């Protein structure tokens, strides 16, 4: 009897032990699964996003469908409607300065690129001691690709994109090329990496095709930075016939070509988005679209190509256009799209091209350290959820002949060369800059002139002016061999 009781008691204890062990095992399994899920979630949270930055060339503010244009841009419209429409996104007034601002996170006046663009005969470049955005992202583990227009130095191979942080480059180095022959002033300007390339086709279609090829070949375990810089709709106004045929109701030749060029951009962006989706990369990809400046409204800034007829770009409702510090030259069509990470809606907060450098650094998990002091600010909370912009002041530009500054909603435009002119605008009430308030608010004018003068004191000599002096007086380039300079040789 004792033995039977003992056995029953032992069996009961053993059963309880088995149940306890089973419960512990189940708990460990559940805990492990939870931990695995947490680990996976954390990994997703810190995963570096792919960044696709798309730049149009001389696109007018109003010349996209979502700003009320008759030009068809369904892809851009959809991306903008599903993302953040950046309605106070600013660039520099011309091509080279904008691209430099984007690459450095610093105002171009700090390294001599505040005036004009690098001309075809230019021997200078974006300063070689600037630590560029693709260099920073490359050190953060990104694969860095560029397809399109460079325009930050072409006189030497060390100025080319491959030597400034890009793993690959495909496109043109100068500011303006024939869109079909890929030449400027009779000289071919078409490259794959550092090597000249002979190729047929409409340049902007080729830029898009290269971007798709890069995405298809990319290893998605690596983060990607893709800079897609179109040459459309910059002069010369040219487009494939199939795109011209889309606008039978437009009779003006320039306007028809201009509209067709923008439709090429829209189609190529659609192909890029489709390639990202097919590769399974879209959900972790931030797409930013912007123009490099406003549309051309003065023949002075239309480029090397002689334009017969009118200039077709529209920056309405803003004043003037490319080459000027007015809103039509600097406030550009732009949006940002990232599914699930950017709220859809209008962001009516000021931000500048220099702000993308620190913003992308944050998203990439990088603390900028090798660069020179930034003018850019992290605007991610503004872009992603419409928070108030950290930017309280913005420099449109400053050079020896004048400048323009924004403080809050107030804007000062100062023409310092003779005859001088001062304009003050309240952008909150008058974004079209129709009413000059300078005479009625002399105190504000004085304060803003003082601040603009302070910023001007930090300015480097404009390289374009130095280049003009050199060419006029046959002074050897500053980058020439000192022995040659001293000997007076070429």
C-alpha positions in Angstrom: 0.0 0.0 0.0 2.8 2.3 0.9 4.5 1.6 -2.4 1.3 2.3 -4.4 0.8 5.6 -2.6 4.3 6.5 -3.1 4.1 5.7 -6.8 0.9 7.7 -7.3 2.4 10.6 -5.4 5.6 10.4 -7.5 3.6 10.2 -10.7 1.6 13.2 -9.7 4.8 15.2 -8.9 6.3 14.1 -12.2 3.2 15.3 -14.1 3.3 18.7 -12.4 7.0 19.0 -13.2 6.3 18.1 -16.8 3.6 20.7 -17.0 5.9 23.3 -15.4 8.7 22.5 -17.8 6.2 22.6 -20.7 4.9 26.0 -19.5 8.5 27.3 -19.1 9.4 26.0 -22.6 6.2 27.7 -24.1 7.1 30.9 -22.3 10.6 30.8 -23.7 9.3 30.2 -27.2 6.9 33.0 -26.9 9.5 35.3 -25.4 11.9 34.3 -28.2 9.3 35.1 -30.8 8.6 38.4 -29.2 12.3 39.2 -28.9 12.8 38.2 -32.5 9.9 40.5 -33.6 11.3 43.3 -31.5 14.7 42.8 -33.0 13.2 42.7 -36.5 11.1 45.8 -35.8 14.2 47.7 -34.5 16.2 46.6 -37.5 13.5 47.9 -39.8 13.4 51.2 -37.8 17.1 51.8 -38.3 17.3 50.5 -41.8 18.8 53.2 -44.0 16.3 54.4 -46.6 17.0 54.6 -50.3 17.1 58.2 -51.6 16.1 59.2 -55.1 16.6 62.9 -55.8 15.2 64.0 -59.1 16.1 67.5 -60.4 14.4 69.2 -63.4 16.2 72.0 -65.3 14.5 75.4 -65.6 11.0 74.0 -64.8 8.4 76.8 -64.3 6.5 76.8 -61.0 3.1 76.5 -62.7 4.2 74.0 -65.4 3.1 70.9 -63.5 -0.4 69.5 -63.5 -0.8 69.8 -59.7 -0.2 73.6 -60.0 -2.9 74.0 -62.6 -1.0 73.6 -65.8 -2.3 72.2 -69.1 0.9 70.3 -69.4 0.3 66.6 -68.6 2.3 65.3 -65.6 0.2 62.5 -64.1 3.1 60.7 -62.4 4.4 63.9 -60.7 0.8 64.8 -59.8 0.2 61.4 -58.1 3.5 61.4 -56.2 2.8 64.9 -55.0 -0.8 64.2 -54.0 0.3 61.1 -52.0 3.3 62.9 -50.5 4.2 66.4 -49.2 3.8 69.3 -51.7 6.6 71.6 -50.6 5.1 74.9 -51.5 7.9 77.0 -50.0 10.9 75.1 -51.3 13.7 77.3 -52.5 16.6 76.9 -54.8 19.3 79.3 -56.1 18.3 81.4 -59.1 20.6 79.5 -61.5 21.8 76.0 -62.3 25.4 75.7 -61.0 24.7 77.5 -57.7 21.7 75.3 -56.9 23.5 72.0 -57.6 26.4 73.2 -55.5 24.1 74.1 -52.6 22.5 70.7 -52.8 25.9 68.9 -52.9 27.4 70.9 -50.0 24.6 72.0 -47.7 26.3 75.4 -47.9 25.4 78.6 -49.6 27.4 79.0 -52.9 28.7 82.4 -51.8 31.0 80.6 -49.4 33.1 79.0 -52.2 32.7 81.5 -55.0 29.8 80.0 -57.0 27.3 82.7 -56.2 27.3 84.3 -59.7 26.1 82.7 -62.9 27.1 79.2 -64.0 30.3 77.5 -64.9 30.6 78.4 -68.6 31.8 76.0 -71.3 35.2 77.7 -71.3 35.4 77.6 -67.5 38.5 76.1 -65.9 37.1 76.1 -62.3 34.8 73.8 -60.4 33.0 73.3 -57.1 35.7 73.7 -54.6 37.7 70.4 -54.2 37.9 70.8 -50.4 34.1 70.7 -50.0 32.9 67.3 -48.6 30.0 66.5 -50.9 26.7 64.7 -50.1 27.6 61.6 -52.1 30.9 61.3 -50.3 29.1 61.4 -46.9 26.5 58.9 -48.0 29.1 56.6 -49.5 31.0 56.5 -46.2 27.6 55.6 -44.6 27.4 52.5 -46.7 25.4 53.8 -49.6 25.9 53.0 -53.3 25.9 56.3 -55.0 24.7 56.7 -58.6 24.2 59.7 -60.9 22.4 60.0 -64.2 22.1 63.3 -65.9 23.6 66.8 -65.8 26.5 67.6 -63.6 27.5 71.2 -64.3 29.9 71.5 -61.3 33.2 71.4 -63.2 34.3 69.8 -66.4 37.8 71.1 -67.3 39.6 68.2 -65.5 38.6 64.6 -64.8 39.2 65.2 -61.1 36.2 67.6 -61.3 33.9 64.8 -62.6 31.2 63.1 -60.4 33.2 59.8 -60.1 35.9 61.8 -58.3 33.4 63.6 -56.1 31.7 60.6 -54.4 29.7 58.9 -57.0 30.2 55.2 -57.8 28.9 55.7 -61.3 28.1 58.6 -63.6 26.2 58.7 -66.9 25.4 61.9 -68.7 26.7 65.4 -69.5 29.1 67.6 -67.6 28.3 71.1 -69.0 25.3 73.3 -68.6 23.6 73.0 -71.9 23.7 70.3 -74.7 21.8 69.5 -77.8 19.3 67.0 -76.5 19.8 64.6 -79.5 23.5 65.1 -80.5 24.7 65.4 -76.9 27.1 68.2 -77.9 27.7 71.8 -76.9 29.3 74.3 -79.3 30.1 71.3 -81.6 31.9 69.5 -78.8 30.6 66.1 -77.6 29.7 66.0 -73.9 28.4 62.6 -73.1 30.1 60.2 -70.6 29.9 57.0 -68.8 32.0 57.6 -65.7 35.2 59.4 -66.9 35.0 58.0 -70.4 33.6 59.8 -73.4 30.6 57.9 -75.0 29.0 58.0 -78.4 25.3 57.2 -78.2 22.1 58.1 -80.0 18.8 59.1 -78.4 17.0 61.9 -76.6 19.1 62.6 -73.6 16.3 62.8 -71.0 14.9 59.4 -72.1 18.4 58.0 -71.8 18.9 59.5 -68.3 15.7 57.7 -67.2 16.7 54.4 -68.8 20.0 54.6 -67.0 18.3 55.2 -63.7 16.1 52.1 -64.3 19.1 50.0 -65.2 20.9 51.1 -62.0 17.9 50.1 -59.9 17.5 46.8 -61.6 21.2 46.0 -61.0 21.3 47.3 -57.5 21.7 44.9 -54.5 18.8 45.9 -52.3 20.7 44.9 -49.1 22.7 48.1 -49.7 21.1 51.5 -49.3 21.0 53.5 -52.6 21.4 57.2 -53.4 20.3 57.9 -56.9 20.7 61.5 -58.3 18.6 61.8 -61.5 19.3 65.2 -63.0 17.3 65.9 -66.2 18.3 68.5 -68.7 14.6 69.2 -69.5 13.0 71.6 -70.0 16.2 73.7 -70.5 16.9 75.1 -73.9 17.2 74.1 -76.7 13.5 73.3 -76.8 13.6 69.9 -78.4 11.6 66.7 -77.9 10.8 63.4 -79.7 8.0 63.6 -82.2 5.8 61.2 -80.2 5.8 63.6 -77.4 5.2 66.7 -79.6 2.2 64.8 -80.9 0.6 64.7 -77.4 0.0 68.5 -77.6 -1.9 69.1 -80.9 -3.8 72.0 -79.3 -0.6 74.0 -78.6 0.3 75.9 -81.7 3.3 77.9 -80.3 6.4 75.9 -81.3 8.4 76.6 -78.2 5.5 76.0 -75.9 4.8 72.7 -77.6 8.4 71.5 -77.3 8.6 72.7 -73.7 5.5 70.8 -72.7 6.7 67.7 -74.5 10.0 67.8 -72.6 8.2 67.9 -69.3 6.1 65.0 -70.4 9.3 63.1 -71.0 10.4 63.8 -67.5 7.0 62.5 -66.2 7.2 59.3 -68.2 10.8 58.6 -67.0 9.9 59.2 -63.4 7.0 56.7 -63.8 9.5 54.1 -65.1 11.8 54.8 -62.1 8.9 54.3 -59.7 7.9 51.1 -61.4 11.5 49.7 -61.3 11.6 50.4 -57.5 8.3 48.6 -57.0 9.4 45.6 -59.1 12.6 45.4 -57.1 10.7 45.5 -53.8 12.5 48.8 -52.8 9.7 51.3 -53.1 8.4 51.1 -49.5 11.9 52.0 -48.2 12.6 54.7 -50.8 12.3 58.5 -50.3 11.7 60.3 -53.6 12.3 64.0 -53.7 11.5 66.1 -56.8 12.5 69.7 -57.4 13.5 72.2 -60.1 16.9 73.8 -60.0 15.4 77.3 -60.4 12.3 78.9 -61.8 11.4 78.9 -65.4 13.1 81.3 -67.8 11.3 84.6 -68.3 14.3 86.7 -69.7 16.3 85.9 -72.8 19.4 86.9 -70.7 19.1 83.6 -68.9 17.8 81.4 -71.6 21.2 79.7 -72.3 23.6 79.5 -75.2 21.0 78.5 -77.7 19.3 81.4 -79.6 15.6 81.2 -78.9 13.3 82.3 -81.7 9.9 83.3 -80.4 8.7 83.6 -76.9 9.8 81.9 -73.7 7.2 79.4 -72.7 7.7 78.9 -68.9 5.2 80.1 -66.4 6.0 80.9 -62.7 2.6 82.3 -61.9 1.6 83.7 -59.5 5.2 84.6 -58.6 7.3 87.4 -59.9 9.9 87.1 -62.7 12.0 83.9 -63.1 15.4 82.3 -63.5 18.4 84.5 -62.8 16.6 86.7 -60.3 16.2 86.7 -56.6 12.4 87.2 -56.9 10.1 84.3 -56.0 9.6 83.3 -59.6 13.4 82.6 -59.9 13.9 80.9 -56.5 10.6 79.3 -55.2 10.4 76.1 -57.2 8.0 73.2 -57.8 8.9 70.4 -55.4 7.5 67.5 -53.4 8.7 64.6 -51.3 7.1 61.1 -51.3 7.8 58.1 -49.0 4.9 55.6 -48.5 4.0 55.4 -44.8 6.7 57.9 -43.7 5.6 61.2 -45.2 2.1 62.5 -44.5 0.1 63.5 -47.6 -0.7 67.2 -47.8 0.6 70.7 -48.4 3.7 71.8 -46.5 3.7 75.6 -46.6 6.9 76.1 -44.6 10.2 77.6 -45.9 13.1 75.3 -46.7 16.1 75.5 -49.0 18.1 73.3 -51.2 21.0 73.4 -48.6 18.6 71.7 -46.1 18.7 68.3 -47.9 22.3 67.7 -46.8 21.7 67.5 -43.1 18.2 66.0 -43.6 19.6 63.1 -45.6 22.4 62.7 -43.1 19.9 62.2 -40.4 18.0 59.6 -42.4 21.2 57.8 -43.2 22.2 57.8 -39.5 25.2 60.0 -40.1 26.5 62.9 -38.0 28.2 65.2 -40.5 31.8 65.8 -39.4 34.1 66.1 -42.4 32.1 68.9 -44.0 32.6 72.6 -43.4 30.0 74.4 -41.3 26.6 73.9 -42.8 24.0 76.5 -43.7 21.4 73.7 -44.1 19.1 72.6 -41.4 17.4 69.3 -40.7 13.9 69.7 -42.0 12.7 66.1 -41.8 9.9 66.8 -39.3 8.7 69.6 -41.6 8.8 67.5 -44.7 7.4 64.3 -43.1 4.6 65.7 -40.9 4.3 69.4 -41.7 5.9 70.7 -38.5 7.0 74.3 -38.3 10.2 74.8 -40.2 13.3 75.4 -38.1 14.4 77.9 -40.8 13.8 81.5 -39.6 16.2 83.1 -42.0 17.2 82.3 -45.5 19.8 83.8 -47.8 18.6 83.9 -51.4 22.1 85.1 -52.5 24.7 87.7 -52.0 27.4 88.9 -54.4 29.4 92.2 -54.9 26.4 93.7 -56.7 23.7 93.0 -54.1 21.7 90.3 -52.4 18.4 89.1 -51.0 17.5 87.9 -47.6 14.4 86.5 -45.9 13.7 86.8 -42.2 10.5 85.2 -41.2 8.0 86.3 -43.8 9.9 89.5 -44.7 12.1 89.7 -47.7 14.7 92.3 -48.6 16.0 92.6 -52.2 19.0 94.9 -52.3 20.5 96.1 -55.6 23.7 97.7 -54.4 25.3 98.5 -57.8 24.4 101.8 -59.4 21.7 102.9 -59.5 20.9 101.2 -56.2 17.5 99.9 -55.3 15.9 98.6 -52.1 12.7 96.5 -52.0 11.0 95.1 -49.0 8.1 92.6 -49.2 5.8 90.9 -46.8 5.6 87.4 -48.3 2.8 86.3 -46.0 0.5 89.0 -47.5 2.2 89.6 -50.8 3.9 86.4 -52.2 3.8 87.9 -55.7 6.0 90.8 -54.5 3.8 93.5 -56.0 4.1 96.0 -53.2 7.4 97.5 -52.1 7.2 98.4 -48.4 10.8 99.7 -48.0 9.8 103.4 -47.6 7.2 102.6 -45.0 9.4 100.4 -42.8 12.9 101.9 -42.7 13.8 100.3 -39.4 13.3 96.8 -40.8 15.2 97.7 -43.9 18.1 98.8 -41.8 18.2 95.7 -39.8 18.0 93.4 -42.8 20.6 95.4 -44.7 22.9 95.0 -41.7 22.4 91.2 -41.6 23.0 90.9 -45.3 26.2 92.9 -45.0 27.3 90.6 -42.3 26.7 87.6 -44.6 28.5 89.4 -47.5 31.6 89.7 -45.3 31.8 85.9 -45.3 31.7 85.6 -49.1 34.5 84.2 -51.2 35.4 86.0 -54.4 33.1 85.0 -57.3 35.0 82.5 -59.4 33.1 83.6 -62.6 34.4 87.1 -62.2 37.9 85.9 -61.5 37.7 83.7 -64.6 36.5 86.6 -66.7 39.5 88.7 -65.5 41.9 85.9 -66.3 40.6 85.4 -69.8 40.6 89.2 -70.4 44.1 89.7 -69.2 45.5 86.3 -70.1 46.4 85.5 -66.5 47.1 81.7 -66.1 44.5 79.8 -64.0 45.1 79.8 -60.3 45.3 76.0 -60.4 48.2 76.0 -62.9 51.6 74.7 -62.1 53.4 77.4 -60.1 56.5 76.9 -62.2 54.5 77.6 -65.3 52.9 80.7 -63.8 56.2 82.1 -62.8 57.7 81.5 -66.2 54.7 83.2 -67.9 54.0 80.1 -70.0 50.6 78.6 -70.9 
